[in-house]
């Protein structure tokens, strides 16, 4: 079951977008349409997809005007087909029109992420690999973009730099250049300085780095930009002494063969970085 996003966080994100889009109201609707005009509308899918963002969409409407009601027929994580009516919206015409673009922008992007993620997840079905996102998210929107990944059946990596230790190539290069200790010693010192519950992951870009990292008893080893054969060798060499993550150069055509190497995790920046917003529309009918 999906864990819903906190209402306070949703409202914070949506208010910023609404203020950006209509800092002094919707000039066109306010001067063209009488305030008493009521309308009904339908949120309609123009293509197949996976739903994500129902609470965000609803908040965009209700925070614009509490008199707007939004009733969804599907819920986050559920699939829909082209021409499906996803929700019914009723309320003051001026307010619905003012909220329309912000509500659609959020929903279209989140559905796009969820739909793309579901495609990746389906490709590794039957293997032990899980699809996870990365920190390559839109600044300020990480919370909702990563929720959309979960709607598509994917998993989240660490949410921020504060959540876990992830030692990357640049960290290792600086340690090697500025300390007269080995990588193994540096990682052991790192472990000793942290609470025992802190997860430690280390990125390597060559097979010959594995022994030094394994000797430090880390939790996860990330194999960065490895070929399929190198991934297979890495998994065999690590031999369950740590979780194995594949990252870099991950494409949908390669996904199945990567999963078949036995890696535990496949991190895909494209889930949130290169996503195409799904085509959804708001069809309005005057009452």
C-alpha positions in Angstrom: 0.0 0.0 0.0 1.3 3.5 -0.9 2.1 5.8 2.0 0.3 9.1 1.2 2.3 12.4 1.2 1.9 14.7 4.2 -0.9 17.2 3.6 1.2 20.0 4.9 4.0 19.3 2.4 1.5 19.0 -0.5 0.0 22.4 0.4 3.4 24.0 0.7 4.4 22.9 -2.8 1.0 23.7 -4.4 0.8 27.2 -2.8 4.1 28.1 -4.3 3.0 27.0 -7.8 -0.4 28.8 -7.4 1.3 32.0 -6.3 3.7 31.8 -9.2 0.9 31.3 -11.8 -1.6 33.8 -10.5 0.0 36.3 -8.1 -3.0 38.6 -8.4 -5.6 36.2 -9.7 -6.6 35.1 -13.2 -7.1 38.4 -15.1 -8.8 36.7 -18.1 -11.3 34.7 -16.2 -12.1 37.4 -13.7 -12.9 39.9 -16.4 -14.6 37.6 -18.8 -16.7 35.2 -16.7 -19.3 36.2 -14.1 -18.4 35.2 -10.6 -21.6 33.2 -10.2 -20.9 30.9 -13.1 -20.6 27.2 -12.1 -19.1 24.5 -14.2 -18.4 20.8 -14.2 -15.3 19.3 -15.7 -13.7 15.9 -16.3 -10.0 15.0 -16.0 -9.5 12.8 -19.1 -6.6 10.6 -20.1 -5.4 11.2 -23.7 -3.1 8.1 -23.4 -2.6 5.0 -21.3 -0.8 5.4 -18.0 -0.4 5.0 -14.3 -2.1 7.4 -11.9 -0.1 9.6 -9.6 -0.9 12.9 -8.0 -4.5 12.8 -7.0 -4.0 14.6 -3.7 -1.8 17.2 -5.5 -4.5 17.8 -8.2 -7.2 18.1 -5.5 -5.1 20.5 -3.5 -4.5 22.8 -6.5 -8.3 23.0 -6.9 -9.3 23.4 -3.3 -6.6 25.9 -2.3 -7.7 28.1 -5.2 -11.3 27.9 -3.9 -12.6 25.7 -1.2 -15.9 25.5 -3.1 -14.4 23.3 -5.8 -15.0 19.5 -5.4 -12.8 16.9 -7.0 -13.9 13.2 -7.1 -11.4 10.7 -8.5 -12.6 7.4 -10.0 -9.1 5.8 -9.8 -6.4 6.1 -7.2 -2.6 6.5 -7.2 -0.8 3.5 -8.5 -3.7 2.2 -10.6 -3.5 1.9 -14.4 -5.8 3.7 -16.8 -6.4 3.6 -20.5 -6.7 6.3 -23.2 -10.0 8.3 -22.9 -10.6 7.2 -19.3 -12.3 9.8 -17.1 -10.0 10.0 -14.1 -11.9 12.6 -12.0 -15.0 14.8 -12.0 -14.6 18.5 -10.9 -17.3 20.9 -10.0 -17.3 24.5 -8.8 -17.0 28.2 -9.6 -15.8 28.6 -13.2 -13.3 31.4 -12.4 -11.6 29.3 -9.8 -11.5 26.0 -11.8 -9.9 27.8 -14.7 -7.4 29.5 -12.5 -6.3 26.2 -10.9 -6.4 24.2 -14.2 -2.8 24.6 -15.4 -1.1 24.1 -12.1 -3.2 21.1 -11.3 -2.5 19.6 -14.7 1.2 20.4 -14.7 1.7 18.4 -11.4 -0.6 15.5 -12.4 0.9 15.2 -15.9 4.5 15.0 -14.7 3.7 12.7 -11.8 1.7 10.3 -14.1 4.6 10.4 -16.6 7.1 9.4 -13.9 4.8 6.6 -12.5 4.1 5.3 -16.0 7.8 5.2 -17.0 8.7 3.6 -13.7 6.1 0.9 -14.2 7.7 0.1 -17.6 11.1 -0.4 -15.9 9.7 -2.4 -13.1 7.9 -4.8 -15.5 11.1 -5.3 -17.4 12.9 -6.8 -14.3 9.9 -8.9 -13.2 11.0 -12.4 -12.0 14.5 -11.2 -11.0 15.6 -10.1 -7.6 16.5 -6.6 -8.8 14.6 -3.6 -7.6 14.3 -0.4 -9.6 15.2 2.7 -7.6 15.4 6.4 -8.4 18.2 8.9 -7.7 18.7 12.4 -6.5 18.4 13.7 -10.1 15.1 15.4 -9.3 13.6 18.8 -10.0 14.7 21.1 -7.1 11.8 21.6 -4.7 9.8 18.8 -6.2 11.8 15.7 -5.0 9.0 14.7 -2.5 6.3 14.4 -5.1 8.6 13.0 -7.9 9.8 10.2 -5.7 6.2 9.5 -4.6 5.4 9.1 -8.3 8.2 6.5 -8.6 6.6 4.5 -5.8 3.2 4.8 -7.6 4.9 3.1 -10.6 6.1 0.2 -8.4 9.7 1.5 -8.0 11.6 2.2 -4.8 13.4 5.3 -3.5 17.2 5.7 -2.9 18.3 7.9 0.0 16.1 11.0 0.0 18.9 13.5 0.8 22.6 13.8 1.6 21.7 13.6 5.3 20.1 10.2 5.1 22.9 7.7 4.5 26.6 7.6 3.6 27.4 7.2 0.0 31.1 7.4 -0.8 31.5 8.3 -4.5 34.5 8.5 -6.8 35.2 12.2 -5.9 35.2 11.4 -2.2 37.7 8.6 -2.8 39.9 10.8 -5.0 40.1 13.5 -2.3 40.8 10.9 0.4 43.6 9.4 -1.7 45.1 12.8 -2.4 44.9 14.3 1.1 45.3 11.4 3.6 48.2 9.0 4.1 45.9 6.0 4.6 44.4 3.4 2.4 40.8 3.4 1.2 40.1 0.5 3.5 41.4 2.4 6.5 39.4 5.5 5.5 36.2 3.5 5.3 36.8 1.7 8.5 37.4 5.0 10.3 34.2 6.3 8.7 32.3 3.3 10.1 33.8 3.8 13.5 32.6 7.4 13.6 29.0 6.7 12.7 26.0 5.3 14.6 25.7 1.6 14.0 22.4 2.1 12.2 23.9 4.3 9.4 23.9 2.6 6.0 27.2 2.9 4.1 27.4 2.6 0.3 30.6 2.9 -1.7 30.8 3.5 -5.5 33.5 1.8 -7.5 34.3 2.0 -11.2 36.7 -0.8 -11.5 36.7 -4.4 -10.5 40.1 -4.1 -8.9 38.7 -1.7 -6.3 36.4 -4.3 -4.8 38.7 -6.1 -2.3 39.7 -2.8 -0.6 36.0 -1.8 -0.2 34.9 -5.3 0.9 37.6 -5.3 3.6 35.9 -2.3 5.2 32.6 -4.3 5.7 30.3 -1.7 3.9 26.6 -2.4 3.3 26.2 -1.7 -0.4 28.7 -1.5 -3.3 27.7 0.5 -6.4 29.1 -0.7 -9.6 29.2 2.4 -11.8 29.1 2.2 -15.6 30.1 -1.4 -15.7 29.5 -3.6 -18.8 27.1 -6.5 -18.3 30.0 -9.0 -18.1 31.7 -6.8 -15.5 28.5 -6.6 -13.5 28.3 -10.4 -13.5 32.0 -10.7 -12.4 31.4 -8.1 -9.7 28.3 -9.9 -8.3 30.2 -13.2 -8.2 33.2 -11.6 -6.5 31.2 -9.8 -3.9 29.3 -13.0 -3.2 26.6 -11.6 -1.0 29.0 -9.9 1.3 27.2 -6.6 0.5 24.2 -5.5 -1.5 25.1 -4.8 -5.2 23.8 -1.8 -7.0 24.2 -1.2 -10.7 24.1 2.4 -11.9 25.2 4.5 -14.9 24.4 3.7 -18.5 21.1 2.1 -17.5 18.7 1.9 -20.5 15.5 0.0 -21.0 16.9 -2.3 -23.7 19.8 -3.3 -21.4 17.6 -3.6 -18.3 16.8 -7.3 -18.4 20.3 -8.4 -19.0 21.5 -6.2 -16.2 19.0 -7.7 -13.8 20.0 -11.1 -14.9 23.5 -10.6 -13.6 22.2 -10.9 -10.0 22.5 -7.3 -8.9 20.1 -6.3 -6.0 19.4 -2.7 -7.0 19.3 -0.9 -10.3 19.3 2.9 -9.9 17.8 4.9 -12.8 18.2 8.7 -13.0 16.0 8.8 -16.1 12.9 8.0 -14.0 12.8 11.6 -12.8 15.3 13.3 -15.1 14.3 12.4 -18.6 10.6 11.8 -18.1 7.9 12.9 -20.5 4.7 14.4 -19.0 1.7 12.3 -19.7 -1.1 13.8 -21.9 -4.1 14.6 -19.7 -6.8 17.2 -20.3 -9.5 19.0 -18.5 -12.8 18.9 -20.5 -15.1 21.6 -19.2 -18.9 21.9 -19.4 -20.8 25.0 -18.4 -23.8 24.2 -16.1 
